[in-house]
Amino acid sequence: MGNGLEHGRRDRIDTGFLRRCIRALEAAFKEVESYGESDILHDLYRAACVKHFELALEQSGTLLRKRLAAFFASNRHADELVFKDLFRYAAKHRLIDVEMAERWLGYRDSRNDTTHRYGEHFSEAILELLPAFIADAKVLADTIEAANDG
């Protein structure tokens, strides 16, 4: 029972908050593109994009850790994995493909490389990643919810 198995079936992981972050990110991204860079609403929606990117990124790692726990002898092994290793193991166990894992490592690098430089450059770099990130986050949410570890 400690590994999330009950009656031979893996319990479903709740991705509700992740999916809400993705929806908010999509809405903010749509709006940021509607305003010119001199408009204050552009700045507000850009800030919302950055914040929800960060939330979705962190939530993805947290939920993937829960999903990967079934592949280890104990939850503790999965709990000890750092963010990037979560995605490496997800690719190793064919939950995601290698190309997707590489993109997630890049998303994390983009966040880590620029968090100390909040501002327009950082925000614009994040905005460029968002179409691919949103698509990958949706696929990952579906993967995390999948009941069959195959």
FIKEZA-223134 format. One record per residue: residue number from 1; residue in three letters; x, y, z negated of N, C-alpha, C in turn. Coordinates in steps of 0.001 Angstrom, whole numbers, plus 500000, padded with zeros to 6 digits. Each point is the difference from the previous one (the first is absolute). Layout:
BEGIN
 zaba timi    n.X    n.Y    n.Z   ca.X   ca.Y   ca.Z    c.X    c.Y    c.Z
  NUM  ala      X      Y      Z      X      Y      Z      X      Y      Z
...
//
This chain:
BEGIN
 zaba timi    n.X    n.Y    n.Z   ca.X   ca.Y   ca.Z    c.X    c.Y    c.Z
    1  met 500807 498809 500000 499193 501191 500000 500850 501254 500000
    2  gly 501221 499940 499483 500870 501162 499947 500404 500526 501366
    3  asn 499872 499188 501042 500394 500450 501335 498811 500472 500837
    4  gly 498837 500205 499387 498857 500530 500726 499164 498931 500691
    5  leu 500279 498721 499728 499236 498930 500627 498880 499561 499074
    6  glu 498834 499807 500586 498872 499509 499232 499226 499033 500875
    7  his 499836 498786 499534 499301 498975 500773 500597 499843 501396
    8  gly 501332 500066 500096 500666 499791 501267 499909 501174 500968
    9  arg 499446 501114 499578 499840 501147 500892 500618 501233 499364
   10  arg 500661 500787 500819 500632 501217 499512 498928 501063 499796
   11  asp 500033 500673 498850 499068 501086 499748 500269 501138 500973
   12  arg 498947 500656 500407 500105 501125 500919 500574 501202 499262
   13  ile 500916 500676 500643 500624 501193 499433 499190 501205 500445
   14  asp 499670 500858 499067 499191 501184 500284 500849 501074 500674
   15  thr 499683 500292 501244 500712 501030 500755 499187 501293 500115
   16  gly 498989 500136 499169 499113 501155 500080 500722 501335 499920
   17  phe 500907 500159 499042 500708 501265 499857 500930 500249 501188
   18  leu 500668 498967 500465 500859 500144 501173 499176 500436 501207
   19  arg 498882 499350 500209 499153 500360 501146 499458 501429 499867
   20  arg 499706 500419 498786 499549 501388 499784 501121 500979 500343
   21  cys 501218 499674 499604 501154 500838 500344 500177 500086 501510
   22  ile 499824 498880 500685 500140 499975 501453 498929 500880 500644
   23  arg 498752 499873 499522 498919 500832 500557 500259 501485 499761
   24  ala 500470 500333 498811 500314 501395 499696 501151 500488 500871
   25  leu 500972 499160 500205 501135 500336 500850 499550 500233 501436
   26  glu 499150 499129 500506 499471 500174 501356 499246 501318 500136
   27  ala 499159 500299 499015 499203 501231 500048 500894 501230 499936
   28  ala 500972 499988 499113 500912 501141 499870 500834 500174 501268
   29  phe 500445 498896 500576 500807 500074 501221 499190 500561 501156
   30  lys 498756 499584 500094 499122 500524 501049 499833 501515 499837
   31  glu 499816 500434 498778 499792 501426 499734 501272 500822 500193
   32  val 501144 499481 499599 501244 500766 500126 500268 500329 501469
   33  glu 499602 499089 500876 500208 500232 501429 499019 501028 500569
   34  ser 498951 500322 499239 498980 500937 500466 500381 501463 499773
   35  tyr 501005 500231 499193 500356 501367 499614 501408 500343 500466
   36  gly 500194 501245 500333 501324 500485 500356 500887 500068 498776
   37  glu 501294 499975 500223 500942 499978 498879 499948 501268 499154
   38  ser 499452 501080 500526 499900 501242 499221 498755 500023 499121
   39  asp 499112 499044 500177 498757 499948 499228 500258 499311 498659
   40  ile 499471 500577 498924 500192 499439 498667 499389 498600 499891
   41  leu 498922 499749 500763 499400 498661 499967 500942 498942 500576
   42  his 500834 500391 500947 501019 499083 500519 500912 499571 498849
   43  asp 500414 500966 499185 500875 499692 498863 499313 499090 498987
   44  leu 498730 500254 499735 499269 499185 499030 499836 498559 500490
   45  tyr 499624 499841 501256 499828 498650 500529 501343 499286 500162
   46  arg 501037 500752 500321 501330 499396 500101 500429 499474 498629
   47  ala 499752 500773 498954 500331 499557 498638 499191 498760 499626
   48  ala 498737 499964 500410 499172 498822 499736 500544 498780 500739
   49  cys 500477 500206 501210 500605 498899 500761 501207 499433 499270
   50  val 500865 500873 499530 501211 499561 499303 499634 499228 498734
   51  lys 499081 500544 499223 499626 499362 498741 499365 498625 500238
   52  his 499099 499916 500963 499346 498720 500248 500928 498997 500689
   53  phe 500966 500481 500762 501044 499120 500532 500753 499359 498830
   54  glu 500400 500826 499039 500739 499482 498851 499162 499032 499183
   55  leu 498735 500347 499768 499120 499112 499239 499806 498663 500711
   56  ala 499732 500057 501302 499784 498769 500762 501270 499160 500046
   57  leu 501141 500638 500123 501268 499282 500027 500219 499250 498684
   58  glu 499818 500686 498892 500206 499371 498693 498955 498923 499725
   59  gln 498758 500270 500345 498938 499020 499788 500237 498753 500852
   60  ser 500509 500184 501199 500309 498863 500873 501022 499085 499353
   61  gly 501035 500581 499439 501007 499197 499314 499445 499274 498788
   62  thr 499199 500695 499225 499394 499405 498807 499116 498810 500357
   63  leu 499176 500178 501019 499091 498915 500393 500729 498860 500705
   64  leu 501011 500325 500785 500776 498953 500658 500710 499138 498959
   65  arg 500444 500606 498933 500629 499249 498903 499015 498955 499464
   66  lys 498746 500391 499824 498980 499050 499523 499774 498894 501024
   67  arg 500000 500363 501264 499773 499020 501071 501140 498989 500070
   68  leu 501218 500481 499792 501164 499123 500084 500160 499092 498790
   69  ala 499343 500320 498904 500152 499207 498777 499691 498528 500246
   70  ala 499100 499703 500919 499638 498604 500288 501163 499209 500598
   71  phe 501011 500680 500512 501131 499324 500631 501141 499716 499014
   72  phe 499837 500408 498758 501045 499829 498998 499516 499095 498882
   73  ala 500950 499450 499271 499667 499107 498901 499282 500746 498873
   74  ser 500280 501290 499867 499316 500803 498986 499835 501428 500515
   75  asn 499038 500697 499420 499770 501396 500379 501218 500863 499717
   76  arg 500782 499606 499021 501170 500783 499613 500984 500160 501154
   77  his 500157 498958 500803 500915 500093 501142 499536 501085 500969
   78  ala 498725 500039 500296 499465 501033 500895 500107 501378 499350
   79  asp 499777 500067 498704 500074 501279 499280 501397 500608 500039
   80  glu 501016 499161 500156 501384 500482 499992 500472 500511 501358
   81  leu 499208 499788 501047 500408 500438 501338 499900 501515 500133
   82  val 501014 500594 500623 499941 501428 500309 499149 500180 501255
   83  phe 499566 501219 500250 499063 500300 501074 500410 499372 501333
   84  lys 501210 500236 500427 500420 499499 501311 500013 498475 500053
   85  asp 500374 499357 498909 500003 498539 499973 498593 499428 500113
   86  leu 499003 500727 499531 498620 499544 500155 499672 499788 501475
   87  phe 500413 500948 500822 499690 499914 501426 500886 498978 500709
   88  arg 501210 499825 499518 500856 498941 500558 499402 498622 499718
   89  tyr 499536 499804 498759 499374 498725 499657 498685 499813 500741
   90  ala 499245 501069 500198 498746 499897 500753 500284 499521 501425
   91  ala 501071 500489 500595 500376 499540 501342 500510 498552 499941
   92  lys 500785 499695 499002 500525 498636 499851 498867 498982 499891
   93  his 498945 500375 499298 498866 499087 499814 498908 500211 501047
   94  arg 500343 500769 501034 499138 500215 501166 498659 500658 499676
   95  leu 499992 500796 498945 498812 500808 499727 499943 501173 500978
   96  ile 501191 500503 500358 500135 501054 501009 501157 499604 500907
   97  asp 500071 500620 501183 501124 499672 500876 501213 500871 499649
   98  val 501135 499621 500531 501260 500683 499676 499961 501457 500416
   99  glu 499405 500286 501150 499926 501391 500468 499199 500863 499034
  100  met 498905 499465 499490 499202 500748 499037 500790 500203 498707
  101  ala 500699 498982 499561 500813 500130 498792 501030 501110 500179
  102  glu 500627 500054 501148 500985 501053 500275 499362 501386 499961
  103  arg 498787 500116 500529 499309 501294 499949 499738 500410 498553
  104  trp 499574 499042 499160 499749 500319 498592 501283 500422 499293
  105  leu 501111 499365 500333 501278 500425 499416 500300 501434 500436
  106  gly 499694 500319 501245 500186 501359 500504 499092 500998 499314
  107  tyr 498751 499616 499727 499091 500906 499280 500571 500322 498624
  108  arg 500504 498972 499346 500570 500209 498665 501233 500897 500084
  109  asp 500865 499751 500993 501182 500846 500175 499611 501449 500255
  110  ser 498985 500191 500822 499556 501371 500303 499541 500702 498741
  111  arg 499286 499303 499168 499552 500597 498745 501190 500266 499078
  112  asn 500867 499027 499844 501129 500144 499083 501004 501049 500468
  113  asp 500251 500059 501304 501002 500932 500525 499584 501450 499886
  114  thr 498710 500243 499927 499553 501382 500086 499197 500490 498805
  115  thr 499762 499182 499000 499177 500449 498882 500631 501159 499245
  116  his 501287 500076 499977 500647 501122 499303 499989 501265 500842
  117  arg 499537 499901 501236 499947 501158 500888 498566 500306 500414
  118  tyr 499084 499952 499047 498614 500326 500326 499966 501324 500723
  119  gly 499162 500079 500964 499863 501214 500777 499551 499658 501395
  120  glu 500087 500960 500870 499483 499838 501347 500702 498886 500766
  121  his 501336 499921 499921 500727 498967 500740 499568 498603 499555
  122  phe 499941 499798 498696 499570 498708 499456 498578 499676 500464
  123  ser 499113 500978 499866 498604 499781 500364 499850 499666 501472
  124  glu 500717 500694 500839 499899 499739 501433 500556 498623 500348
  125  ala 501052 499587 499320 500555 498659 500230 498979 498930 499618
  126  ile 499301 500207 498901 498972 499051 499574 498854 499985 501009
  127  leu 499582 501169 500469 498898 500072 500969 500302 499187 501255
  128  glu 501250 499993 500419 500385 499230 501187 499837 498497 499786
  129  leu 500170 499551 498765 499886 498573 499680 498559 499522 499856
  130  leu 499086 500926 499760 498665 499607 499559 499208 499108 500954
  131  pro 499983 500228 501306 499203 499079 500827 500418 498535 499833
  132  ala 501283 499729 500039 500479 498618 499825 499770 499526 498565
  133  phe 500250 500876 499034 499825 499624 498602 498552 499632 499697
  134  ile 499072 500794 500476 498579 499719 499759 499626 498640 500583
  135  ala 500420 499735 501220 499707 498706 500632 500625 498856 499201
  136  asp 501256 500165 499597 500676 498946 499231 499363 499819 498626
  137  ala 499583 501074 499374 499373 499900 498676 498678 499236 500074
  138  lys 499241 500208 501067 498749 499253 500173 500273 498513 500177
  139  val 500987 499669 500809 500360 498592 500212 500479 499389 498685
  140  leu 500816 500743 499263 500501 499481 498736 498868 499776 499006
  141  ala 499038 500913 499938 498856 499825 499106 499243 498716 500345
  142  asp 499804 499755 501285 499346 498754 500423 500826 498785 499590
  143  thr 501304 500091 500179 500899 498894 499645 499963 499721 498498
  144  ile 499997 501044 499219 499979 499852 498548 498700 499328 499544
  145  glu 498912 500312 500680 498707 499418 499638 499840 498553 500460
  146  ala 500801 499577 500945 499841 498660 500567 500058 498943 498902
  147  ala 499115 499022 500083 499908 498991 498950 500899 498798 500243
  148  asn 500458 499801 501229 500741 498794 500333 501478 500312 500123
  149  asp 500807 499427 499154 501449 500194 500069 500631 499088 501032
  150  gly 499204 499312 500763 500380 499228 501146 501109 499092 499873
//
